[in-house]
Amino acid sequence: MAMAVFRREGRRLLPSIAARPLAPRPIAPTRSPLSSDQEEGLLGLRSISTQVVRNRMKSVKNIQKITKAMKMVAASKLRAVQGRAENSRGLWQPFTALLGDNPSIDVKKSVVVTLSSDKGLCGGINSTVVKVSRALYKLNSGPEKEVQFVIVGEKAKAIMFRDSKNDIVLSVTELNKNPLNYAQVSVLADDILKNVEFDALRIVYNKFHSVVAFLPTVSTVLSPEIIEKESEIGGKLGDLDSYEIEGGETKGEILQNLAEFQFSCVMFNAVLENACSEMGARMSAMDSSSRNAGEMLDRLTLTYNRTRQASITTELIEIISGASALEAAK
């Protein structure tokens, strides 16, 4: 537009200039308050700021797509695991009625089994079970007592290794890499029983309630010796003494088999409940992330439009100023 104005004004003034020569008049040199480098810098700043905002908008859009996809994947996995977790609750409930569940029992050797996830981006479920595990360590430790840890999951392992490395006797990761089944969990339970000596096993996990709610839970499995001892002194047990033992097995052998089977059933339910809690927490976290990304995208869009409008307005002012200067020079 400015070039067209220059050409039009030049064609109009050229005949008059050729007809009557004018005496040259000294023109006072005018200088912009900004140097050429500074003007180029301002023009570059406007274009760079717009480009930076555009790149940021693109990054936020990509992050929003990822969080939405992760939410859908977590929802699909949750539907697959939730039904199995609800069905597995019927495995350990008969043992609770038979042998009881006394988390406050005082024993000399305690083993805390902490269940966590292998991946992050699932809220505070991992930090919660670690806090409960550390609280159990403080409650059950003493001058003649021993407390050890068994860690299941990469996240709890990374946290507990910082200050409780010497108390960890076994750590297992990538348990959820394949679909969970009872055979897989029973092998894990057997490995734990072979590597530790205990009077009480305390399994710490997150019990699933809903997509937005989970409850840190502690399930206690006593050794056969402690069960028999509590039965003799009239401790808090279930309905074990109301049953009669038949066959050639002794009470100690039956209690040994019951304790091993109880631990595998409780572990199976705890692993499934923790997996449901992980998927539910990840759904909630990804939903919040998607909403936050949308809000950030709205703010960036507003900033981009304002920056672009300011740049266009500045260019229009420069063109109008140039045209006004030409009109004044006639």
Disulfide bonds with the S-S distance in Angstrom:
none
